[in-house]
Amino acid sequence: MKRIVIICLLTFGAFSYGKAQNYKEEEVLLDVENGSLGGVVTYPETRKKTPVVLIIQGSGPTDKDGNSAVVPGKNNSLKMLAEALADAGIASLRFDKRGMGLSQSAALPEADLTFDTFVEDAKTWLNSLLNNKKFTKVGVIGHSQGSLIGMLICRDADVSAFASLAGPSQNISETIMNQIKANPNNPESIIKEAESIMSSIRKGEKVDDVPTYFASLFRPSIQPFMRAWMKYDPQSTFQKLTIPSIVVNGTRDIQVTMDDAARLYKANPKSKQYIIDGMNHVLKNAPADRQQNLATYGDPTLPLNPDFKMLVVNFFQESLKN
């Protein structure tokens, strides 16, 4: 099957849903063993029974709205995505990770958290939607790290559609090393040091002596999380999905490349691949300059890339219709 790549989707057509609808938000809590997980359902006011999409955020201390605690300001990209879906008559649920926002009571010591903890939490949220009679069909969106989590929870569940947004295609160890190598400020000695630490973690060896400049990536308390994450391969996981799926990346993404989109599509050629011209990792238009690109991560006044918004909304309207 010929690879499908669409650049600059403004030529694709207008939004199919017409005039924006009103929507409202409702906080929801799920009891877990050591506290509660919290999220927000956004749904149209004018419809009593709707399809719904679970939105899974990216890595690190990223909240339900797509904002990272380590980045000044907010981009609110996932909140904007939820609003766009609601305007199209589709409900959504986005949630805070353990220890953050509405899920603070379910915090675990960092050393006790693994990647599988987040997979199980997302699965718990998904099951809550599948068992809720307010909703008709269920879709899943995974952004960045959430792409792999979304693939994993869709495998054995009654999910109707999946969207990977800026999803890495390689094992996390390869992804991190590629990002380190891509930074022009990192000398060869830093790259070799990162490779050595990564190799030790992969082997199950604890690395206690981590340089301060690598503390955010490789501190000892995060190593169990990393080791669990390393056992998953996004390409082989995506290959197993049989539901309608799309792979969406932007040409200005400085974290996940267009090659990632190509590899995921190759792994599952029944999916569709879209490359959005000018869009960066937080799903907004961004300049090519790295610093100016990063500045968009903390600017809530910037809207989502309109081509991206149209594409995702139309995909779920088509996939989740009765």
Secondary structure as the mmCIF struct_conf table of DSSP 4:
data_model
#
loop_
_struct_conf.conf_type_id
_struct_conf.id
_struct_conf.beg_label_comp_id
_struct_conf.beg_label_asym_id
_struct_conf.beg_label_seq_id
_struct_conf.end_label_comp_id
_struct_conf.end_label_asym_id
_struct_conf.end_label_seq_id
HELX_RH_3T_P HELX_RH_3T_P1 LEU A 9 THR A 11
TURN_TY1_P TURN_TY1_P1 PHE A 12 PHE A 12
TURN_TY1_P TURN_TY1_P2 SER A 16 TYR A 17
BEND BEND1 LYS A 19 LYS A 19
HELX_LH_PP_P HELX_LH_PP_P1 ALA A 20 ASN A 22
STRN STRN1 TYR A 23 VAL A 32
TURN_TY1_P TURN_TY1_P3 GLU A 33 ASN A 34
STRN STRN2 GLY A 35 PRO A 44
TURN_TY1_P TURN_TY1_P4 GLU A 45 THR A 46
BEND BEND2 LYS A 48 LYS A 49
STRN STRN3 THR A 50 ILE A 56
BEND BEND3 SER A 59 PRO A 61
STRN STRN4 THR A 62 THR A 62
TURN_TY1_P TURN_TY1_P5 LYS A 64 ASP A 65
BEND BEND4 GLY A 66 GLY A 66
STRN STRN5 SER A 68 SER A 68
TURN_TY1_P TURN_TY1_P6 ALA A 69 VAL A 70
BEND BEND5 VAL A 71 GLY A 73
HELX_RH_AL_P HELX_RH_AL_P1 SER A 77 ASP A 87
TURN_TY1_P TURN_TY1_P7 ALA A 88 GLY A 89
STRN STRN6 ALA A 91 PHE A 95
HELX_LH_PP_P HELX_LH_PP_P2 ASP A 96 LYS A 97
TURN_TY1_P TURN_TY1_P8 ARG A 98 GLY A 99
BEND BEND6 MET A 100 MET A 100
HELX_RH_3T_P HELX_RH_3T_P2 GLY A 101 ALA A 106
HELX_RH_3T_P HELX_RH_3T_P3 GLU A 110 ASP A 112
HELX_RH_AL_P HELX_RH_AL_P2 PHE A 115 LEU A 130
TURN_TY1_P TURN_TY1_P9 ASN A 131 ASN A 131
TURN_TY1_P TURN_TY1_P10 LYS A 133 LYS A 134
STRN STRN7 PHE A 135 HIS A 143
TURN_TY1_P TURN_TY1_P11 SER A 144 SER A 144
HELX_RH_AL_P HELX_RH_AL_P3 GLN A 145 CYS A 154
TURN_TY1_P TURN_TY1_P12 ARG A 155 ASP A 156
BEND BEND7 ALA A 157 ALA A 157
STRN STRN8 ALA A 161 LEU A 165
BEND BEND8 ALA A 166 ALA A 166
BEND BEND9 GLN A 170 GLN A 170
HELX_RH_AL_P HELX_RH_AL_P4 ILE A 172 ALA A 182
TURN_TY1_P TURN_TY1_P13 PRO A 184 ASN A 185
HELX_RH_AL_P HELX_RH_AL_P5 GLU A 188 ARG A 202
TURN_TY1_P TURN_TY1_P14 LYS A 203 GLY A 204
HELX_RH_3T_P HELX_RH_3T_P4 THR A 212 PHE A 214
HELX_RH_AL_P HELX_RH_AL_P6 ALA A 215 PHE A 218
HELX_RH_3T_P HELX_RH_3T_P5 PRO A 220 ILE A 222
HELX_RH_AL_P HELX_RH_AL_P7 GLN A 223 TRP A 229
TURN_TY1_P TURN_TY1_P15 MET A 230 LYS A 231
HELX_RH_AL_P HELX_RH_AL_P8 PRO A 234 GLN A 239
TURN_TY1_P TURN_TY1_P16 LYS A 240 LYS A 240
BEND BEND10 ILE A 243 ILE A 243
STRN STRN9 SER A 245 GLY A 250
TURN_TY1_P TURN_TY1_P17 THR A 251 ARG A 252
BEND BEND11 ILE A 254 VAL A 256
HELX_RH_AL_P HELX_RH_AL_P9 MET A 258 ALA A 267
TURN_TY1_P TURN_TY1_P18 PRO A 269 LYS A 270
BEND BEND12 SER A 271 SER A 271
STRN STRN10 LYS A 272 ILE A 276
TURN_TY1_P TURN_TY1_P19 ASP A 277 GLY A 278
STRN STRN11 MET A 279 MET A 279
TURN_TY1_P TURN_TY1_P20 HIS A 281 VAL A 282
BEND BEND13 LEU A 283 LYS A 284
STRN STRN12 ASN A 285 ASN A 285
BEND BEND14 ALA A 288 ASP A 289
HELX_RH_AL_P HELX_RH_AL_P10 ARG A 290 ALA A 295
HELX_RH_3T_P HELX_RH_3T_P6 THR A 296 GLY A 298
TURN_TY1_P TURN_TY1_P21 PRO A 300 THR A 301
BEND BEND15 LEU A 302 LEU A 302
HELX_LH_PP_P HELX_LH_PP_P3 PRO A 303 ASN A 305
HELX_RH_AL_P HELX_RH_AL_P11 PRO A 306 SER A 319
BEND BEND16 LEU A 320 LEU A 320
#
